[in-house]
């Protein structure tokens, strides 16, 4: 599970995490999840495949505050040929603060054409 500490720069004038920063937290967690599977995203890009977020559905459940230590879980909902759907949850202890369903697609960065997900990712279904 990815861990992040909330710093002053992450908060808004109300003293809680600015809503867009949750997207940064889950992006970092997705990158760590892919790396933990042994996928080198730089090498993958050089080989002509990148991951692009197609859709995010998010629920803000409770605020995170300065100094909180958060964990981000990343679970596979579905993994197909070119599309991967993940459920990512930001937690403080056992309390869910933010939950997002994220649809990612693999594509050719030059043409925008869909590409097959690496087998190691498709195998996570």
C-alpha positions as CSV (number, residue, x, y, z in Angstrom):
1,X,0.0,0.0,0.0
2,X,1.3,3.4,-1.0
3,X,1.8,5.9,1.9
4,X,1.7,9.7,1.9
5,X,2.0,12.4,4.6
6,X,-0.2,15.5,4.2
7,X,2.0,18.6,4.0
8,X,0.9,22.2,4.2
9,X,1.2,22.5,0.4
10,X,-1.5,19.8,0.1
11,X,-4.1,21.7,2.0
12,X,-6.5,24.5,1.1
13,X,-7.6,27.6,3.0
14,X,-9.9,25.5,5.1
15,X,-7.1,23.4,6.4
16,X,-8.1,20.2,4.6
17,X,-6.5,18.4,1.6
18,X,-7.4,20.3,-1.6
19,X,-9.7,18.1,-3.6
20,X,-7.4,17.8,-6.7
21,X,-4.5,16.5,-4.6
22,X,-6.3,13.3,-4.0
23,X,-5.9,12.6,-7.7
24,X,-2.1,13.2,-7.3
25,X,-2.1,10.7,-4.4
26,X,-3.8,8.0,-6.3
27,X,-1.7,8.6,-9.5
28,X,1.4,8.0,-7.4
29,X,-0.1,4.9,-5.9
30,X,-0.9,3.6,-9.4
31,X,2.6,4.2,-10.5
32,X,4.0,2.3,-7.5
33,X,1.5,-0.5,-8.1
34,X,2.6,-0.9,-11.8
35,X,6.3,-0.8,-10.7
36,X,5.6,-3.5,-8.0
37,X,4.4,-5.7,-10.8
38,X,7.8,-5.3,-12.5
39,X,6.6,-3.0,-15.3
40,X,9.1,-0.3,-16.2
41,X,6.9,2.5,-17.5
42,X,9.9,4.3,-19.1
43,X,10.9,1.2,-21.0
44,X,7.3,0.6,-21.9
45,X,7.0,4.1,-23.3
46,X,10.1,3.6,-25.4
47,X,8.6,0.4,-26.7
48,X,5.5,2.4,-27.8
49,X,3.0,1.9,-25.0
50,X,1.7,4.4,-22.4
51,X,-1.1,4.4,-19.9
52,X,-3.8,7.1,-20.1
53,X,-6.6,7.8,-17.6
54,X,-9.8,7.7,-19.6
55,X,-12.3,8.1,-16.8
56,X,-12.4,8.8,-13.0
57,X,-15.5,8.6,-10.8
58,X,-14.6,9.9,-7.3
59,X,-16.3,10.1,-3.9
60,X,-15.0,12.4,-1.2
61,X,-16.0,10.7,2.0
62,X,-14.2,12.6,4.8
63,X,-11.4,15.3,4.9
64,X,-7.7,14.7,5.4
65,X,-5.8,17.3,7.3
66,X,-2.3,18.6,7.7
67,X,0.0,16.0,9.2
68,X,-2.2,13.0,8.5
69,X,-0.5,9.9,7.3
70,X,-2.6,8.4,4.5
71,X,-2.5,5.0,2.8
72,X,-3.7,4.4,-0.8
73,X,-5.0,0.9,-1.7
74,X,-5.2,-0.1,-5.3
75,X,-7.5,-3.0,-6.3
76,X,-8.2,-4.4,-9.8
77,X,-11.9,-4.3,-10.7
78,X,-11.4,-5.5,-14.3
79,X,-8.5,-6.0,-16.6
80,X,-9.2,-6.6,-20.3
81,X,-7.2,-6.4,-23.5
82,X,-6.6,-2.6,-23.5
83,X,-8.6,-1.4,-20.5
84,X,-7.9,-1.6,-16.8
85,X,-10.4,-0.5,-14.1
86,X,-9.0,0.1,-10.6
87,X,-10.7,1.0,-7.4
88,X,-8.4,3.2,-5.3
89,X,-9.1,4.2,-1.7
90,X,-7.3,6.8,0.4
91,X,-7.4,5.8,4.1
92,X,-6.4,7.3,7.4
93,X,-6.1,4.3,9.6
94,X,-9.1,2.2,8.8
95,X,-11.3,5.2,7.8
96,X,-11.9,5.7,4.0
97,X,-11.6,9.4,3.1
98,X,-11.7,9.2,-0.7
99,X,-12.6,6.5,-3.2
100,X,-12.2,6.5,-7.0
101,X,-12.9,4.1,-9.8
102,X,-10.2,4.8,-12.4
103,X,-10.3,3.5,-15.9
104,X,-6.9,3.4,-17.6
105,X,-6.2,2.4,-21.2
106,X,-3.0,1.5,-23.0
107,X,-2.2,3.4,-26.1
108,X,0.5,4.3,-28.6
109,X,1.8,7.7,-27.6
110,X,2.5,8.6,-31.3
111,X,-0.8,7.6,-32.9
112,X,-3.2,7.4,-30.0
113,X,-4.2,3.9,-31.1
114,X,-5.2,1.4,-28.4
115,X,-2.5,-1.1,-27.4
116,X,-2.8,-4.3,-25.4
117,X,-2.0,-4.1,-21.7
118,X,1.1,-5.9,-20.7
119,X,0.3,-9.5,-19.7
120,X,1.4,-9.1,-16.1
121,X,-1.3,-6.4,-15.7
122,X,-4.0,-8.4,-17.6
123,X,-3.2,-11.3,-15.3
124,X,-4.3,-9.2,-12.2
125,X,-8.0,-9.8,-12.9
